[in-house]
């Protein structure tokens, strides 16, 4: 049985939808960050799949994926540093408590 593009895109869509749902519904900053990473991983999977099936000899999708992973790692490091500073200032990472810091 030959694996078509659909076998790879369906899990990617499910990952992205789970990430969007978690991003919208969570109140904890760490959970929101994990949901964002899930969405980025779904996009990385799409880069690789489209590269493999549409342009099998090219490596652009792989390079985009590596670049995206590097950007995601930098974004995660900065976000974790911000979350740690917020936790030190407030004592929790609830979004509703952070909104109170503005006033």
Buried (B, 14 or more C-beta within 10 A) or exposed (E): EEEEEEEBBEEBEEBBEBBBEBBEEBEEBEBBBBBBBBBBBBBBBBBBBBBBBEEEEEEEBBEBBEEBEEEBEEBBEEBEEEBEEBEEEEEEBBEEBBEEEEE
